Amino acid sequence: MYEYPTFLIFFNVVNKHDIGHRIKELRQALGLKQADFARALSISRPSLSQIENGEVGPSLDLIHHIVLKYDISYDYLLDGKLSPPIPPEFIPEKLKQQEGDKTLTIHDFNEYKSAWKMLIKKYEERIASLEGDIHNLMSLLSKKEQEN
């Protein structure tokens, strides 16, 4: 049995209509029909319809399955927020303009993920550069030691 993060224990206070809306946005962003998405989640199409319309809330198992299968965060799925915060210089302009409204769509979430990937790539490039500098310094030190 999977052990859920502690905050999920309290998820029943989250508005099931909002979660259903984000699940529907995810399905639409994937370009899937309800029947296809329901099949991918191993639930019936009527159950998915009820969840998307906010009539019933998704089970913890379904939430966990969606998070793992579609690589989205619990924070986003449950309350529309992203964490940890991304450094300001990497926030796409469209997201900066949404300062007043902290509710994000699946498209916004994908832009946020893209910004993080860009940040990680820049750090990887910087690390590679520093590794090269360290290698060069070690070579110089080695030559100096051999000269002495």
DSSP file (Angstrom, degrees, kcal/mol; ACC not computed):
  #  RESIDUE AA STRUCTURE BP1 BP2  ACC     N-H-->O    O-->H-N    N-H-->O    O-->H-N    TCO  KAPPA ALPHA  PHI   PSI    X-CA   Y-CA   Z-CA
    1    1 A M              0   0    0      0, 0.0     2,-0.2     0, 0.0     0, 0.0   0.000 360.0 360.0 360.0 134.3    0.0    0.0    0.0
    2    2 A Y        -     0   0    0      1,-0.1     2,-0.7     0, 0.0    59,-0.0  -0.493 360.0-133.5 -73.2 139.2    1.3    3.4   -0.9
    3    3 A E        -     0   0    0     -2,-0.2     3,-0.1     0, 0.0    -1,-0.1  -0.867  25.0-143.1 -96.6 116.2    1.9    5.9    1.9
    4    4 A Y        -     0   0    0     -2,-0.7     5,-0.1     1,-0.1    56,-0.0  -0.422  24.8 -93.6 -80.0 150.2    0.4    9.2    1.0
    5    5 A P    >   -     0   0    0      0, 0.0     3,-1.8     0, 0.0     4,-0.5  -0.309  41.0-112.3 -56.8 146.6    1.9   12.6    1.9
    6    6 A T  G >  S+     0   0    0      1,-0.3     3,-1.7     2,-0.2     4,-0.5   0.839 113.1  62.5 -53.3 -39.6    0.4   14.0    5.1
    7    7 A F  G >  S+     0   0    0      1,-0.3     3,-0.9     2,-0.2    -1,-0.3   0.762  91.9  66.6 -63.8 -22.0   -1.4   16.9    3.4
    8    8 A L  G X  S+     0   0    0     -3,-1.8     3,-1.6     1,-0.2    -1,-0.3   0.775  86.4  69.2 -69.4 -23.0   -3.5   14.4    1.4
    9    9 A I  G <  S+     0   0    0     -3,-1.7     3,-0.4    -4,-0.5    -1,-0.2   0.839 104.4  43.3 -60.5 -30.9   -5.1   13.3    4.6
   10   10 A F  G X  S+     0   0    0     -3,-0.9     3,-1.9    -4,-0.5    -1,-0.3   0.289  80.8 107.4 -96.5   9.0   -6.8   16.7    4.7
   11   11 A F  G X   +     0   0    0     -3,-1.6     3,-2.0     1,-0.3    -1,-0.2   0.710  59.4  78.8 -66.3 -17.3   -7.7   16.8    1.0
   12   12 A N  G 3  S+     0   0    0     -3,-0.4    -1,-0.3     1,-0.3     4,-0.2   0.682  87.0  60.3 -66.3 -13.2  -11.4   16.3    1.7
   13   13 A V  G <  S+     0   0    0     -3,-1.9    -1,-0.3     2,-0.1     2,-0.2   0.603  85.3  99.6 -84.6 -11.0  -11.6   20.0    2.7
   14   14 A V  S <  S-     0   0    0     -3,-2.0     2,-0.5    -4,-0.2    65,-0.1  -0.498  92.6 -98.6 -75.0 144.1  -10.4   20.9   -0.8
   15   15 A N     >  -     0   0    0     -2,-0.2     4,-1.9     1,-0.2     3,-0.5  -0.490  28.0-155.5 -66.2 113.0  -13.2   22.0   -3.2
   16   16 A K  H  > S+     0   0    0     -2,-0.5     4,-2.4     1,-0.2    38,-0.2   0.775  92.9  61.0 -63.4 -25.8  -14.0   18.9   -5.3
   17   17 A H  H  > S+     0   0    0     37,-0.2     4,-2.2     2,-0.2    -1,-0.2   0.918 105.1  47.2 -65.8 -42.4  -15.3   21.1   -8.0
   18   18 A D  H  > S+     0   0    0     -3,-0.5     4,-2.2     2,-0.2    -2,-0.2   0.909 112.9  48.0 -66.0 -42.3  -11.9   22.8   -8.4
   19   19 A I  H  X S+     0   0    0     -4,-1.9     4,-2.4     1,-0.2     5,-0.2   0.935 111.9  50.4 -63.2 -44.5  -10.1   19.4   -8.5
   20   20 A G  H  X S+     0   0    0     -4,-2.4     4,-2.4     1,-0.2    -2,-0.2   0.892 108.8  52.1 -59.2 -40.2  -12.6   18.1  -11.0
   21   21 A H  H  X S+     0   0    0     -4,-2.2     4,-2.5     2,-0.2    -1,-0.2   0.910 110.2  47.9 -63.3 -42.8  -12.0   21.2  -13.1
   22   22 A R  H  X S+     0   0    0     -4,-2.2     4,-2.3     2,-0.2    -2,-0.2   0.869 110.9  51.5 -68.0 -35.2   -8.2   20.7  -13.1
   23   23 A I  H  X S+     0   0    0     -4,-2.4     4,-2.4     2,-0.2    -2,-0.2   0.913 110.7  48.6 -65.7 -40.9   -8.6   17.1  -14.0
   24   24 A K  H  X S+     0   0    0     -4,-2.4     4,-2.7     2,-0.2    -2,-0.2   0.915 110.1  51.6 -63.9 -42.7  -10.8   18.1  -16.9
   25   25 A E  H  X S+     0   0    0     -4,-2.5     4,-2.8     2,-0.2    -2,-0.2   0.908 109.4  50.5 -59.4 -41.9   -8.2   20.7  -18.0
   26   26 A L  H  X S+     0   0    0     -4,-2.3     4,-1.9     2,-0.2    -2,-0.2   0.947 110.6  48.4 -61.2 -48.5   -5.6   18.0  -17.9
   27   27 A R  H  <>S+     0   0    0     -4,-2.4     5,-2.2     1,-0.2     4,-0.5   0.924 114.1  46.4 -57.4 -46.2   -7.7   15.7  -20.0
   28   28 A Q  H ><5S+     0   0    0     -4,-2.7     3,-1.0     1,-0.2    -1,-0.2   0.887 109.5  53.9 -66.2 -38.8   -8.4   18.4  -22.5
   29   29 A A  H 3<5S+     0   0    0     -4,-2.8    -1,-0.2     1,-0.3    -2,-0.2   0.833 108.2  50.8 -64.1 -30.9   -4.7   19.5  -22.6
   30   30 A L  T 3<5S-     0   0    0     -4,-1.9    -1,-0.3    -5,-0.2    -2,-0.2   0.573 113.0-124.1 -80.5  -9.2   -3.9   15.9  -23.5
   31   31 A G  T < 5 +     0   0    0     -3,-1.0     2,-0.3    -4,-0.5    -3,-0.2   0.802  60.8 145.7  71.6  30.0   -6.4   16.0  -26.2
   32   32 A L      < -     0   0    0     -5,-2.2    -1,-0.2     4,-0.0     2,-0.2  -0.753  48.0-128.0-103.5 147.1   -8.3   12.9  -24.8
   33   33 A K     >  -     0   0    0     -2,-0.3     4,-2.7     1,-0.1     5,-0.3  -0.502  34.7-106.2 -79.9 159.5  -12.0   12.2  -24.8
   34   34 A Q  H  > S+     0   0    0      1,-0.2     4,-3.1     2,-0.2     5,-0.2   0.907 120.1  52.6 -54.0 -44.9  -13.6   11.3  -21.5
   35   35 A A  H  > S+     0   0    0      1,-0.2     4,-2.1     2,-0.2    -1,-0.2   0.902 112.0  45.0 -60.7 -41.8  -13.8    7.6  -22.5
   36   36 A D  H  > S+     0   0    0      2,-0.2     4,-2.1     1,-0.2    -1,-0.2   0.907 115.5  46.4 -69.3 -41.9  -10.1    7.4  -23.4
   37   37 A F  H  X S+     0   0    0     -4,-2.7     4,-1.6     2,-0.2    -2,-0.2   0.914 112.1  51.0 -67.0 -42.3   -9.0    9.3  -20.3
   38   38 A A  H  X>S+     0   0    0     -4,-3.1     5,-2.5    -5,-0.3     4,-0.6   0.922 109.9  50.2 -60.5 -44.2  -11.2    7.2  -18.0
   39   39 A R  H ><5S+     0   0    0     -4,-2.1     3,-1.0    -5,-0.2    -1,-0.2   0.907 108.6  52.2 -60.6 -42.3   -9.8    4.0  -19.5
   40   40 A A  H 3<5S+     0   0    0     -4,-2.1    -1,-0.2     1,-0.3    -2,-0.2   0.802 113.7  44.5 -63.8 -28.6   -6.2    5.3  -18.9
   41   41 A L  H 3<5S-     0   0    0     -4,-1.6    -1,-0.3    -3,-0.2    -2,-0.2   0.439 112.7-120.5 -94.5  -1.0   -7.2    6.0  -15.3
   42   42 A S  T <<5S+     0   0    0     -3,-1.0     2,-0.3    -4,-0.6    -3,-0.2   0.877  75.6 112.4  61.7  40.6   -9.0    2.6  -14.9
   43   43 A I  S   <S-     0   0    0     -5,-2.5    -1,-0.3    -6,-0.1    -2,-0.2  -0.879  72.7 -93.2-131.1 167.8  -12.3    4.2  -14.0
   44   44 A S     >  -     0   0    0     -2,-0.3     4,-2.1     1,-0.1     5,-0.2  -0.439  29.9-119.6 -79.5 157.0  -15.6    4.4  -15.8
   45   45 A R  H  > S+     0   0    0      1,-0.2     4,-2.6     2,-0.2     5,-0.2   0.904 114.9  53.2 -62.6 -41.6  -16.5    7.3  -18.1
   46   46 A P  H  > S+     0   0    0      0, 0.0     4,-2.2     0, 0.0    -1,-0.2   0.887 108.3  51.0 -61.3 -35.8  -19.6    8.2  -15.9
   47   47 A S  H  > S+     0   0    0      2,-0.2     4,-2.2     1,-0.2    -2,-0.2   0.924 110.6  48.3 -64.4 -43.5  -17.3    8.3  -12.9
   48   48 A L  H  X S+     0   0    0     -4,-2.1     4,-3.1     1,-0.2     5,-0.2   0.914 109.9  52.8 -62.1 -42.3  -14.9   10.6  -14.7
   49   49 A S  H  X S+     0   0    0     -4,-2.6     4,-2.0     1,-0.2     6,-0.2   0.915 109.1  49.0 -59.2 -43.9  -17.8   12.8  -15.7
   50   50 A Q  H  <>S+     0   0    0     -4,-2.2     5,-2.3     2,-0.2     6,-1.1   0.889 113.2  47.6 -63.4 -38.9  -19.0   13.1  -12.1
   51   51 A I  H ><5S+     0   0    0     -4,-2.2     3,-1.5     1,-0.2    -2,-0.2   0.948 111.8  49.0 -66.7 -48.6  -15.5   14.0  -11.0
   52   52 A E  H 3<5S+     0   0    0     -4,-3.1    -2,-0.2     1,-0.3    -1,-0.2   0.834 112.0  49.6 -61.0 -32.9  -15.0   16.6  -13.7
   53   53 A N  T 3<5S-     0   0    0     -4,-2.0    -1,-0.3    -5,-0.2    -2,-0.2   0.441 114.3-117.0 -86.9   0.2  -18.3   18.2  -12.9
   54   54 A G  T < 5S+     0   0    0     -3,-1.5   -37,-0.2     2,-0.3    -3,-0.2   0.644  80.1 124.0  76.7  13.8  -17.6   18.3   -9.2
   55   55 A E  S   <S+     0   0    0     -5,-2.3     2,-0.3    -6,-0.2    -4,-0.2   0.859  82.1  12.3 -74.6 -35.0  -20.4   16.0   -8.2
   56   56 A V  S    S-     0   0    0     -6,-1.1    -2,-0.3    -9,-0.1    -1,-0.2  -0.961  81.2-118.8-136.1 155.3  -18.0   13.6   -6.5
   57   57 A G        -     0   0    0     -2,-0.3     2,-0.1    -3,-0.1    -6,-0.1  -0.628  33.9-105.0 -90.4 154.2  -14.4   13.9   -5.4
   58   58 A P        -     0   0    0      0, 0.0    -1,-0.1     0, 0.0     2,-0.0  -0.429  38.3-108.5 -72.9 152.1  -11.6   11.7   -6.8
   59   59 A S     >  -     0   0    0      1,-0.1     4,-2.4    -2,-0.1     5,-0.2  -0.333  26.4-111.2 -72.7 162.6  -10.2    9.0   -4.5
   60   60 A L  H  > S+     0   0    0      1,-0.2     4,-2.7     2,-0.2     5,-0.2   0.895 120.7  54.2 -60.5 -39.7   -6.7    9.3   -3.0
   61   61 A D  H  > S+     0   0    0      1,-0.2     4,-2.5     2,-0.2    -1,-0.2   0.905 108.3  48.3 -61.9 -40.9   -5.7    6.4   -5.2
   62   62 A L  H  > S+     0   0    0      2,-0.2     4,-2.6     1,-0.2    -2,-0.2   0.921 111.2  49.9 -66.2 -43.2   -6.9    8.2   -8.3
   63   63 A I  H  X S+     0   0    0     -4,-2.4     4,-2.6     1,-0.2    -2,-0.2   0.942 112.4  47.7 -58.6 -47.7   -5.2   11.4   -7.3
   64   64 A H  H  X S+     0   0    0     -4,-2.7     4,-2.3     1,-0.2     5,-0.2   0.911 111.5  50.9 -60.3 -43.1   -1.9    9.5   -6.8
   65   65 A H  H  X S+     0   0    0     -4,-2.5     4,-2.9     2,-0.2     5,-0.3   0.915 111.3  47.5 -61.5 -44.8   -2.4    7.7  -10.1
   66   66 A I  H  X S+     0   0    0     -4,-2.6     4,-2.5     2,-0.2     6,-0.3   0.924 110.9  51.7 -63.5 -45.3   -2.9   11.0  -12.0
   67   67 A V  H  X>S+     0   0    0     -4,-2.6     5,-1.1    -5,-0.2     4,-0.6   0.923 117.3  38.4 -58.8 -46.2    0.1   12.7  -10.3
   68   68 A L  H  <5S+     0   0    0     -4,-2.3     3,-0.4    -5,-0.2    -2,-0.2   0.929 118.4  46.4 -72.5 -45.3    2.4    9.8  -11.3
   69   69 A K  H  <5S+     0   0    0     -4,-2.9    -2,-0.2    -5,-0.2    -3,-0.2   0.857 123.9  31.3 -68.0 -36.1    1.0    9.0  -14.7
   70   70 A Y  H  <5S-     0   0    0     -4,-2.5    -1,-0.2    -5,-0.3    -2,-0.2   0.289 102.3-122.9-112.0   9.9    0.9   12.6  -16.0
   71   71 A D  T  <5 +     0   0    0     -4,-0.6     2,-0.3    -3,-0.4    -3,-0.2   0.900  62.3 135.5  53.5  50.9    3.8   14.1  -14.0
   72   72 A I      < -     0   0    0     -5,-1.1    -1,-0.2    -6,-0.3     2,-0.2  -0.852  54.1-104.9-120.6 164.1    1.9   16.9  -12.3
   73   73 A S     >  -     0   0    0     -2,-0.3     4,-2.4     1,-0.1     5,-0.2  -0.519  14.2-127.3 -90.1 155.1    2.3   17.9   -8.6
   74   74 A Y  H  > S+     0   0    0      1,-0.2     4,-3.1     2,-0.2     5,-0.4   0.914 112.0  57.8 -59.4 -42.8   -0.2   17.2   -5.8
   75   75 A D  H  >>S+     0   0    0      1,-0.2     4,-2.6     2,-0.2     6,-1.2   0.922 108.8  44.1 -55.3 -46.9   -0.1   20.9   -5.0
   76   76 A Y  H  >5S+     0   0    0      4,-0.3     4,-1.8     3,-0.2    -1,-0.2   0.952 115.9  46.2 -64.4 -48.4   -1.3   21.8   -8.5
   77   77 A L  H  <5S+     0   0    0     -4,-2.4    -2,-0.2     1,-0.2    -1,-0.2   0.889 120.6  37.7 -63.9 -39.0   -3.9   19.1   -8.6
   78   78 A L  H  <5S+     0   0    0     -4,-3.1    -1,-0.2    -5,-0.2    -2,-0.2   0.879 139.5   3.2 -84.4 -38.8   -5.4   19.8   -5.2
   79   79 A D  H  <5S-     0   0    0     -4,-2.6    -3,-0.2    -5,-0.4    -2,-0.2   0.376  90.5-113.7-134.3   7.8   -5.1   23.6   -4.9
   80   80 A G  S  <<S+     0   0    0     -4,-1.8    24,-0.9    -5,-0.6     2,-0.3   0.614  74.7 125.6  74.8  11.0   -3.8   25.0   -8.2
   81   81 A K        -     0   0    0     -6,-1.2     2,-0.4    22,-0.1    -1,-0.3  -0.720  50.9-140.9-105.4 155.3   -0.6   26.2   -6.7
   82   82 A L        -     0   0    0     -2,-0.3     4,-0.1    -7,-0.1    27,-0.0  -0.913  21.9-139.6-113.5 139.8    2.9   25.4   -7.7
   83   83 A S  S    S+     0   0    0     -2,-0.4    -8,-0.1     1,-0.1    -7,-0.1  -0.982  70.8  36.4-149.4 148.9    5.8   24.8   -5.3
   84   84 A P  S    S-     0   0    0      0, 0.0    -1,-0.1     0, 0.0     2,-0.0   0.616  92.9-113.9 -73.5 163.4    8.7   25.4   -4.8
   85   85 A P        -     0   0    0      0, 0.0    -2,-0.1     0, 0.0     0, 0.0  -0.338  26.9-125.3 -65.4 145.7    8.6   28.9   -6.2
   86   86 A I        -     0   0    0      1,-0.1     5,-0.1    -4,-0.1    30,-0.0  -0.683  33.4 -94.3 -89.8 144.1   10.6   29.4   -9.4
   87   87 A P    >   -     0   0    0      0, 0.0     3,-2.2     0, 0.0     4,-0.3  -0.328  37.6-120.0 -56.9 138.2   13.3   32.2   -9.5
   88   88 A P  G >  S+     0   0    0      0, 0.0     3,-1.4     0, 0.0     8,-0.1   0.795 108.2  62.3 -53.5 -35.9   11.7   35.4  -11.0
   89   89 A E  G 3  S+     0   0    0      1,-0.3    -3,-0.0     3,-0.0     0, 0.0   0.644 106.1  47.3 -69.2 -11.3   14.1   35.6  -13.9
   90   90 A F  G <  S+     0   0    0     -3,-2.2    -1,-0.3     2,-0.1    28,-0.1   0.371  82.3 111.5-108.8   3.2   12.8   32.3  -15.2
   91   91 A I  S <  S-     0   0    0     -3,-1.4     5,-0.1    -4,-0.3    21,-0.1  -0.660  75.2-116.1 -78.5 124.8    9.1   32.9  -14.9
   92   92 A P    >>  -     0   0    0      0, 0.0     4,-1.7     0, 0.0     3,-0.8  -0.284  23.7-116.0 -58.4 146.0    7.5   33.1  -18.4
   93   93 A E  H 3> S+     0   0    0      1,-0.3     4,-1.8     2,-0.2     5,-0.2   0.863 113.5  58.9 -52.4 -42.0    6.0   36.6  -19.1
   94   94 A K  H 34 S+     0   0    0      1,-0.2     4,-0.3     2,-0.2    -1,-0.3   0.887 107.5  46.5 -57.6 -39.5    2.4   35.2  -19.3
   95   95 A L  H X4 S+     0   0    0     -3,-0.8     3,-1.1     1,-0.2    -1,-0.2   0.850 107.0  57.1 -73.5 -32.8    2.7   33.9  -15.7
   96   96 A K  H >< S+     0   0    0     -4,-1.7     3,-1.1     1,-0.3    -1,-0.2   0.862 102.0  57.2 -63.0 -34.4    4.2   37.2  -14.4
   97   97 A Q  T 3< S+     0   0    0     -4,-1.8     3,-0.3     1,-0.3    -1,-0.3   0.601  95.3  66.8 -73.1 -10.9    1.1   39.0  -15.7
   98   98 A Q  T X   +     0   0    0     -3,-1.1     3,-1.0    -4,-0.3    -1,-0.3   0.135  60.9 129.3 -94.5  19.9   -1.2   36.7  -13.6
   99   99 A E  T <  S+     0   0    0     -3,-1.1    -1,-0.2     1,-0.3    -2,-0.1   0.808  72.3  47.7 -48.3 -40.3    0.1   38.1  -10.3
  100  100 A G  T 3  S+     0   0    0     -3,-0.3     2,-0.7     1,-0.2    -1,-0.3   0.859 109.2  56.3 -71.3 -33.9   -3.4   38.8   -8.9
  101  101 A D    <   +     0   0    0     -3,-1.0    -1,-0.2     1,-0.1    -3,-0.0  -0.873  58.8 179.8-105.7 109.1   -4.8   35.4   -9.9
  102  102 A K        +     0   0    0     -2,-0.7     2,-0.5     2,-0.1    -1,-0.1   0.418  51.0 106.3 -89.7   1.8   -2.8   32.6   -8.4
  103  103 A T        -     0   0    0     -5,-0.1     2,-0.3   -22,-0.1   -22,-0.1  -0.713  58.4-158.4 -82.3 127.8   -5.0   29.8   -9.9
  104  104 A L        -     0   0    0    -24,-0.9     2,-0.1    -2,-0.5    -2,-0.1  -0.809   9.3-137.6-111.9 147.6   -3.1   28.2  -12.8
  105  105 A T     >  -     0   0    0     -2,-0.3     4,-2.3     1,-0.1     5,-0.1  -0.451  36.2-102.4 -88.9 171.0   -4.4   26.2  -15.7
  106  106 A I  H  > S+     0   0    0      1,-0.2     4,-2.2     2,-0.2     5,-0.1   0.850 125.4  56.1 -63.1 -33.0   -2.7   23.1  -16.9
  107  107 A H  H  > S+     0   0    0      2,-0.2     4,-2.1     1,-0.2    -1,-0.2   0.924 107.3  47.9 -63.5 -43.9   -1.1   25.2  -19.7
  108  108 A D  H  > S+     0   0    0      1,-0.2     4,-2.5     2,-0.2    -2,-0.2   0.911 109.8  53.2 -60.6 -42.0    0.4   27.5  -17.1
  109  109 A F  H  X S+     0   0    0     -4,-2.3     4,-2.5     1,-0.2    -1,-0.2   0.905 107.8  50.3 -61.0 -41.6    1.7   24.5  -15.2
  110  110 A N  H  X S+     0   0    0     -4,-2.2     4,-2.2     2,-0.2    -1,-0.2   0.882 109.9  50.3 -65.3 -37.9    3.4   23.2  -18.4
  111  111 A E  H  X S+     0   0    0     -4,-2.1     4,-2.3     2,-0.2    -2,-0.2   0.898 109.9  51.5 -64.3 -39.4    5.0   26.6  -18.9
  112  112 A Y  H  X S+     0   0    0     -4,-2.5     4,-2.1     2,-0.2    -2,-0.2   0.918 109.7  48.8 -62.5 -44.7    6.2   26.5  -15.3
  113  113 A K  H  X S+     0   0    0     -4,-2.5     4,-2.3     1,-0.2    -1,-0.2   0.900 110.2  51.8 -62.3 -40.2    7.7   23.1  -15.9
  114  114 A S  H  X S+     0   0    0     -4,-2.2     4,-2.2     1,-0.2    -1,-0.2   0.894 107.9  51.9 -63.3 -39.4    9.4   24.3  -19.0
  115  115 A A  H  X S+     0   0    0     -4,-2.3     4,-2.3     1,-0.2    -1,-0.2   0.906 109.6  49.3 -64.3 -40.7   10.9   27.2  -17.1
  116  116 A W  H  X S+     0   0    0     -4,-2.1     4,-2.8     2,-0.2    -2,-0.2   0.906 109.4  51.9 -64.1 -41.0   12.2   24.8  -14.5
  117  117 A K  H  X S+     0   0    0     -4,-2.3     4,-2.3     1,-0.2    -2,-0.2   0.899 109.8  49.6 -62.5 -39.6   13.8   22.6  -17.2
  118  118 A M  H  X S+     0   0    0     -4,-2.2     4,-2.3     2,-0.2    -2,-0.2   0.914 111.2  49.4 -64.3 -42.7   15.4   25.7  -18.7
  119  119 A L  H  X S+     0   0    0     -4,-2.3     4,-2.2     2,-0.2    -2,-0.2   0.924 111.1  49.1 -62.1 -44.9   16.8   26.7  -15.3
  120  120 A I  H  X S+     0   0    0     -4,-2.8     4,-2.6     1,-0.2    -1,-0.2   0.908 109.6  52.3 -61.8 -42.0   18.1   23.2  -14.7
  121  121 A K  H  X S+     0   0    0     -4,-2.3     4,-2.4     1,-0.2    -1,-0.2   0.913 108.7  50.2 -61.1 -42.6   19.8   23.2  -18.1
  122  122 A K  H  X S+     0   0    0     -4,-2.3     4,-2.2     1,-0.2    -1,-0.2   0.909 111.9  47.9 -62.7 -41.4   21.5   26.5  -17.4
  123  123 A Y  H  X S+     0   0    0     -4,-2.2     4,-2.6     2,-0.2    -2,-0.2   0.893 110.7  51.4 -65.9 -39.1   22.8   25.1  -14.0
  124  124 A E  H  X S+     0   0    0     -4,-2.6     4,-2.4     2,-0.2    -2,-0.2   0.905 110.5  49.0 -63.4 -40.7   24.0   21.9  -15.7
  125  125 A E  H  X S+     0   0    0     -4,-2.4     4,-2.1     2,-0.2    -2,-0.2   0.902 112.1  48.7 -64.2 -40.8   25.9   24.0  -18.3
  126  126 A R  H  X S+     0   0    0     -4,-2.2     4,-2.6     2,-0.2    -2,-0.2   0.903 110.6  50.4 -65.9 -40.8   27.4   26.1  -15.5
  127  127 A I  H  X S+     0   0    0     -4,-2.6     4,-2.6     2,-0.2    -2,-0.2   0.917 109.8  50.5 -62.6 -43.5   28.5   23.0  -13.6
  128  128 A A  H  X S+     0   0    0     -4,-2.4     4,-2.0     1,-0.2    -1,-0.2   0.901 111.0  49.4 -61.2 -40.9   30.1   21.6  -16.8
  129  129 A S  H  X S+     0   0    0     -4,-2.1     4,-2.2     2,-0.2    -2,-0.2   0.922 111.5  48.1 -63.9 -44.3   32.0   24.8  -17.3
  130  130 A L  H  X S+     0   0    0     -4,-2.6     4,-2.7     2,-0.2    -2,-0.2   0.880 108.7  54.1 -64.7 -38.0   33.1   24.8  -13.6
  131  131 A E  H  X S+     0   0    0     -4,-2.6     4,-2.4     2,-0.2    -1,-0.2   0.908 108.8  49.5 -62.1 -40.4   34.2   21.2  -13.9
  132  132 A G  H  X S+     0   0    0     -4,-2.0     4,-2.4     2,-0.2    -2,-0.2   0.913 110.9  49.5 -62.8 -43.1   36.3   22.2  -17.0
  133  133 A D  H  X S+     0   0    0     -4,-2.2     4,-2.4     2,-0.2    -2,-0.2   0.907 111.3  49.1 -61.9 -42.6   37.9   25.1  -15.0
  134  134 A I  H  X S+     0   0    0     -4,-2.7     4,-2.6     2,-0.2    -2,-0.2   0.915 110.1  51.2 -63.8 -43.3   38.7   22.8  -12.1
  135  135 A H  H  X S+     0   0    0     -4,-2.4     4,-2.1     1,-0.2    -2,-0.2   0.923 111.1  48.3 -59.7 -44.7   40.3   20.2  -14.5
  136  136 A N  H  X S+     0   0    0     -4,-2.4     4,-2.3     1,-0.2    -2,-0.2   0.905 111.7  49.3 -62.9 -42.1   42.4   23.0  -16.1
  137  137 A L  H  X S+     0   0    0     -4,-2.4     4,-2.7     1,-0.2    -2,-0.2   0.899 109.8  51.1 -64.2 -40.4   43.5   24.3  -12.6
  138  138 A M  H  X S+     0   0    0     -4,-2.6     4,-2.3     2,-0.2    -1,-0.2   0.893 109.6  50.8 -64.3 -38.5   44.4   20.8  -11.5
  139  139 A S  H  X S+     0   0    0     -4,-2.1     4,-2.3     2,-0.2    -2,-0.2   0.919 111.1  48.1 -64.0 -43.6   46.5   20.3  -14.7
  140  140 A L  H  X S+     0   0    0     -4,-2.3     4,-2.4     2,-0.2    -2,-0.2   0.914 112.0  49.3 -62.9 -43.0   48.3   23.6  -14.0
  141  141 A L  H  X S+     0   0    0     -4,-2.7     4,-2.4     1,-0.2    -1,-0.2   0.902 110.2  51.3 -62.6 -40.5   48.9   22.6  -10.4
  142  142 A S  H  X S+     0   0    0     -4,-2.3     4,-2.0     2,-0.2    -1,-0.2   0.910 110.4  48.2 -63.1 -43.3   50.3   19.3  -11.5
  143  143 A K  H  X S+     0   0    0     -4,-2.3     4,-1.8     2,-0.2    -2,-0.2   0.901 111.1  51.1 -63.6 -41.5   52.7   20.9  -14.0
  144  144 A K  H  X S+     0   0    0     -4,-2.4     4,-1.5     1,-0.2    -2,-0.2   0.905 110.0  49.6 -62.5 -42.0   53.9   23.4  -11.3
  145  145 A E  H  < S+     0   0    0     -4,-2.4    -1,-0.2     1,-0.2    -2,-0.2   0.880 110.1  50.7 -64.9 -37.7   54.5   20.5   -8.9
  146  146 A Q  H  < S+     0   0    0     -4,-2.0    -1,-0.2     1,-0.2    -2,-0.2   0.824 108.1  53.2 -69.5 -30.6   56.5   18.6  -11.5
  147  147 A E  H  <        0   0    0     -4,-1.8    -1,-0.2     1,-0.2    -2,-0.2   0.812 360.0 360.0 -72.0 -30.5   58.6   21.8  -12.2
  148  148 A N     <        0   0    0     -4,-1.5    -1,-0.2    -5,-0.2    -2,-0.2   0.462 360.0 360.0 -87.0 360.0   59.5   22.1   -8.6
